[in-house]
Amino acid sequence: MAELRALVAVKRVIDFAVKIRVKPDKSGVATDGVKHSMNPFCEIAVEEAVRLKEKKLVKEVIAVSCGPAQCQETIRTALAMGADRGIHVEVPAAQAESLGPLQVARVLAKLAEKEKVDLLFLGKQAIDDDCNQTGQMTAGLLDWPQGTFASQVTLEGDKIKVEREIDGGLETLRLKLPSVVTADLRLNEPRYATLPNIMKAKKKKIEVIKPGDLGVDLTSKVSVISVEEPPQRLAGVKVETTEDLVAKLKEVGRI
Amino acid sequence: MLRCGSRRLGCLRAAFRSLTQTDHRSVTLCIDPSVGLNEEQKGFQKVAFDFAAREMAPNMAEWDQKELFPVDMMRKAAQLGFAGVYVQTDVGGSGLSRLDASVIFEALATGCTSTTAYMSIHNMCAWMIDSFGNEEQRHKFCPPLCTMEKFASYCLTEPGSGSDAASILTSAKRQGDHYILNGSKAFISGGGESDIYVVMCRTGGSGPKGISCIVVEKGTPGLSFGKKEKKVGWNSQPTRAVIFEDCAVPVANRIGSEGQGFLIAMKGLNGGRINVASCSLGAAHASILLTQEHLKVRKQFGAPLARNQQICNQAVQMHGGYGYLKDYAVQQYMRDARVHQILEGSNEVMRILISRSLLQD
C-alpha cells in the first residue's frame, strides 16, 4: 500500500459556457451573479489524483483553493469527485482580485512543505487569466522537478513518468518525487460526481487557514490598468482576381 | 450579466412569465440559477447541468426526430443517482428530497425536456413502490428501477377517464392468489418499452375507494400494447395504450392495501407534477438562453432585435419564422413543454385545486 500523498490545487472561475461581459468601469470582468465552476483543467488534475488513489498508488488526496468563501464550493466539488479532505486558504474578496500566479505559488509551496506531499497536481492554466504560470512557479519555489502539459502520468516507485504535449509532439520525462504535474486536456475525462458522493462530501473536512498562517505575503507588484473587449472584427474587402489581392495586400502594407 | 439594459431584462422577464404558465412559483429571472440553493443542491444542480449539456443537449433533436428512447443515456444518468432521486438508499435510491429532485429535473430538462419528463415519471413510480410497497416489493422492484436496468410506467388514464381519474374502469377480479385484469389504459408514457407497469385498477366498488395499485411486469400473458402514438412533442419517449385481457397478476404485486390505490396514485402525482413543472422551467431556461443569443444576432430594420421593445412574447415568437423550423432547438422546448399544461393534472384542474385552497379559511 503506497504512502504517497497528493495535493491538488483547484481554482474557482467563471463557467466556460458563460458569455462574459466587461464591467463599464473597465476594471475587470463582471462576476456578480454569474455562474462559476471549477476550472476545467483543475477538474482533470483532481480526476488524475483520484484515479491514482483508486489504483492504490496514492494514499491521500488533499484539495486546496485560495480565495473568498465561495471557494469552498469548488473544494466540495473536488471532495465529491473523491478527494479526501480540503484546505481553504481564505483571502477576502477585495484582496483576491489581485491574487496572481506568484502569490498562489507562494501559498502552494508553503502548503506542499507543511503537508509533506509527494505530488502537487494543478491544471495547466486557468481559463480566466490563461496565465499558465502557477505550476511552474511553485516548482521553482520548491525546487521540485515539474512535468507540465501532462497527457499521461505513470507512477514508477519513487519516480513519475510524465508524457507532455509540446509543440513538437510528445515529450516523455521521468521525474524524481516529490514533483509538480500540470494537467492538459487529454490527460483524462473527469467523472461526474454522483449524487451519493455529493452527499458523502458533506462529511469530509475542509480546513480554513489564512495566508498569514503560512507566513506568505500576498502583495502583488502587478496592477491591472484596464480590461477591455477585443476590437470589433471589421468586415473584409472582396476582390476579383489574384492580382487585385496582391495589390491590396501591398497597399495596406501587409506584404 | 445583471447589468444588461433594463429594456432587455423587461423583455426577458415577460417571456419568462408567459413561458412558465404551467408553474405556480414566482421566480425572477436569474442568470445564475443556483441562487438560493444550499451547497449540496448546488452540487446536484451542477452535475445535472453538466450531464444535460454533454450527454443530452447534443442529441435531443435526433431523439425527437427519430423518436428514439435513449436507454443508454438514461442508464448513464441512473449511475449518477438520477433514476431514484427520492427513493430511499436501502433499495438503491439517492435518498434526497422533493426539492432536490425538482432542482435536478429542472437542470436536466435544459438538455432534453422530453426525456427528463419521462425520467421524472420513472422516478415517481419507483417512489410509489418505495413508499407504499412492503419490504419484499421494495427490495424486488426498486433496485433494478434505481439502476434503470428496468424502466417503469405509470398507468392511470383510460380512454374514458382523464381528469376524472376516480372513474377508471380497468377491473382486477380476485381469483385465488391472483388478480385477473381486464381493461385498457391510454397515453401511457414508456408504454411498450417499460418493464414495470404501476397500474391503478378497480378491485372494489365504484369511486376512489374501490381502486388498488398493482405492479404488472412486461411479459405477463394478457398484457399487450397499442400502436405507438405520433405526438407533437415528448417524442423521445414512446406513448402507447396498455391493454389487459384476462391478465393474471399475483396478489403479491398489489402495492398497499385494497382500496388504497387512488391515494397512492394521487400522492405520486403530487410530486410528479412538481417535477413536470420543473421540466417546464428547465425548458424555459434553455429557451431564454437561446433567445438571448438570437435577439443579439437577428437584425430587422437595421438593428438587432434586442433593441426592439415591441417583440416581447414567447421565445418562439422572438425567433420569428426561424422559431418554427426544426433546425432551431427552441421549437422543441416549446413542443415538449406544451403537454405539461395538460397532463399530471391539467391546468384547469390545478386552478380548481388552487382556488379551493385559497377560499378555505
Chai-1 contact restraints between the chains, C-beta under 6 A:
chainA,res_idxA,chainB,res_idxB,connection_type,confidence,min_distance_angstrom,max_distance_angstrom,comment,restraint_id
A,G33,B,L2,contact,1.0,0.0,6.0,A-B,restraint_1
A,G33,B,D32,contact,1.0,0.0,6.0,A-B,restraint_2
A,V34,B,M1,contact,1.0,0.0,6.0,A-B,restraint_3
A,K35,B,D32,contact,1.0,0.0,6.0,A-B,restraint_4
A,A80,B,G43,contact,1.0,0.0,6.0,A-B,restraint_5
A,Y192,B,V47,contact,1.0,0.0,6.0,A-B,restraint_6
A,Y192,B,F51,contact,1.0,0.0,6.0,A-B,restraint_7
A,Y192,B,L80,contact,1.0,0.0,6.0,A-B,restraint_8
A,A193,B,V47,contact,1.0,0.0,6.0,A-B,restraint_9
A,T194,B,L80,contact,1.0,0.0,6.0,A-B,restraint_10
A,T194,B,G81,contact,1.0,0.0,6.0,A-B,restraint_11
A,L195,B,G81,contact,1.0,0.0,6.0,A-B,restraint_12
A,L195,B,S94,contact,1.0,0.0,6.0,A-B,restraint_13
A,P196,B,G81,contact,1.0,0.0,6.0,A-B,restraint_14
A,I198,B,E40,contact,1.0,0.0,6.0,A-B,restraint_15
A,I198,B,G43,contact,1.0,0.0,6.0,A-B,restraint_16
